[in-house]
């Protein structure tokens, strides 16, 4: 179990709201692509690592987009609707993703459109998130994970998503700007705490969710990221499938995505990990997380499986890295 540091810094009130009650934030960094056309399901199913063809309207899943060599070129949540498929990803990645996808539209009846400007969003997270949403008239009780539903709210329509939530419940609300402003006021009046991107980043480290462009680069293989939720092994052919299947049939990859407690100086992302004086991994995300128990130095990164299996002491310039299980529940349970 992860060691909890002694108190020596004020806790983040907003982070505490994410971990103990309800908090919300705008989703300004999230982008959307609408995939339309009669061939959209067959075509997109051949581009992603998860099964698009099995999605019913309102259902979603997490996907990687690969190169022919099996290296990850991007990631996205796919949500099926009656007449289109919506892809949710980091807004900064939209141009590159559209360019990648468009390259493989040959004779297919498929159209891609960036619809990010049409959608404004909020994320609501925390143990009491569902109760807070119910208080303002939004029922989440029958919504399965990664399901999307259009619902009425105060004479407007909003899109409600049960988002990926490995540590605390998390929901997304998408609507027009005026409705999002009204939702913001309603959530604040219901006692939810407004938080910033730094708090969401700290929650991401506690969850152990890798971020494309930071923890996942275009040199990573899918199985190295430990994101089995993005893979479907019975869906049929897709770009890069041969490499993914070869890894599965021959055994595990040599590197694994993992979390670490850091003791010592706070290193920069990209810092190498060593064992027995040899490089065995790297840290990709690093943060000093302010908790009531004190500042907790945490990191995400990659480690060679043999070093992890042997329990070798891991060091970096200025400190020691201690592997911890994901998500890092011990921190939350100690609050």
KEDO-400167 format. One record per residue (C-alpha): x, y, z. Coordinates in pm, whole numbers, plus 50000, padded with zeros to 5 digits. Each point is the difference from the previous one (the first is absolute). Example, Ala and Ser with C-alpha at 12.3 -4.5 7.8 and 13.67 -1.06 7.14 Angstrom:
2
512304955050780
501375034449934
# end
This chain:
335
500005000050000
501175035049922
501615018950287
498185031950096
502215030250057
499965020150321
497995032549990
502135029149885
497865018849748
496445012449971
497714976449814
498275010449682
496365006850091
498954994549641
501854967049969
498404989150325
496585007349848
500824976649711
501024972550242
497405004450274
496915017949869
499175016149662
501975022849771
499625012649644
502125016049731
499655011649641
501144976749721
501705026349785
502774976149895
497654973449863
499244997249629
497414981349793
499944984549653
496724989449838
500314969949769
497084997149758
499144981049682
498594965849922
503404982850032
500965016350331
499664968950221
501884975949773
502675025749916
500675012150356
500004964350128
502964994249768
501855029950146
499704994650375
501124973850253
496584995850161
496754987449851
497985027849839
497634975649832
498704987150335
499025034350129
496275007050019
498715035949994
500945016250330
502924976550070
503685008849996
503484985550039
503665010150015
502254995749696
503525003349871
500855009249642
503134982049883
502575001649725
500564969649780
502904992050235
497644998950298
501205032550159
497365022350162
499185030749792
497135013150212
497174990550233
496295008050018
496724990250159
497484989449735
496285004750064
497384985949762
496925020249910
497194991849760
501505019149706
503655005450095
502924989850222
501545026050227
503724998850082
501105017750318
503705008250037
502425027150106
499235031649803
503675005949921
500104966149825
497045006449767
501885012349691
502444970850008
497224974750063
497805013149720
502994999549765
500834964250100
496444987749960
499335019049678
503024983349838
498184966650012
496675011449853
500344986649646
496714989649839
498095000550329
496845020050069
501505016850307
500305036350104
501985014550291
499095033250161
501495018650295
496935009850207
501875012350309
498755035649956
496404987450024
500494983550339
500715014450345
500694976250286
500344995050373
501504970950191
498444991650338
501964976250221
500164987250356
498294974750229
496885021950021
499895009749630
496894979549920
498145013450304
500925035849911
498784995449644
496774984550128
499545030750222
499965022749693
497684976849806
502404977549807
499534962750056
503084978049945
498734968450173
499284979549687
503005012049798
502594972549942
503735008349979
500955017049672
496385004949907
498705032249846
496465013350028
498235031849883
497685012950274
497895031250056
501015025050268
498265033350061
498525001849647
503374991949842
501614967649886
503244987550149
502154969849922
500884979950309
502964975849998
501044975450269
503735005249956
502914976550073
500485001150379
502564976150154
500155018250334
496955022450056
496735003049801
500255023649706
497405014349761
500075024249707
497325024849897
499995014849648
497695027849878
499875035249861
501955027650173
496975015250176
498884966250135
503514991950124
500055033450183
496654991650162
501314965450097
503115016050151
497865022450219
497714971150099
502964978050098
501585028150203
496705006350179
499794962750075
503365001550179
502324986549728
503515014749995
501455015749686
503474986049925
502775006849750
502124980349761
502724994450261
497504982050225
498814978349711
503624991949920
500624989150360
496894978049983
501304985249674
503244989450170
498094984450289
497844981349748
503024990049795
498395009849672
502625005849727
499695030749780
500864999249632
502905023049919
501304997250357
499924963750117
499124984849664
502165010049706
500094987949641
502664974450092
497884981350256
498334966549930
496444995050131
500854972650250
502795021150151
497445025450123
498074974450213
496765013249845
498314966949920
496715019449989
501065013249657
500514965749842
497574975249846
501454967249875
496984986349811
498845029949796
501664992349668
502775017849811
501175035450072
503095020949935
502904987150213
498124968850113
502744976049890
502475014650251
497465000750283
499044963749937
503654989449970
500735014950342
497004982450150
500934966149852
503685002050095
499585013850350
500325033350179
502005029949884
503215008650187
498815033950132
496945008050213
498255032450094
500065004750378
499655024750288
502715009850245
500355017550333
503065022549988
502275005350300
502555027949953
500185028549752
497085005249764
501384990549656
498975013049660
497874979249764
502274978849783
502364991650287
501484965149969
499524972750260
502914977350089
500484966650173
503444985450078
501515029849822
498194992649671
497135019049832
496764980650041
497265025849939
498915036249995
497605023650174
497485016549768
497685019350239
501205014450330
498225021050264
500105010450364
496414993250106
498775021350296
498034978150241
498875004650363
502704975150096
502655021049829
501425003949653
500204966349823
502484997349714
498544977149734
500944990149649
498854978949708
502384983749758
501414968249852
502084972850160
501514967949867
497874971050119
502984979650118
501095028250234
496485002750136
499604962350042
503354997150182
499185028850234
503275017849927
500545033950170
499295027649747
501855033150007
500205032249804
502425029350036
499125014050342
497614973850129
498304966350011
496894988149812
497764974750174
497464981949781
496375002150116
496844983849866
497505019149784
497735017050072
501685013450315
497104992850235
502145001050315
500355037749975
496235005049979
499264974450272
502375018250237
498095033149978
# end
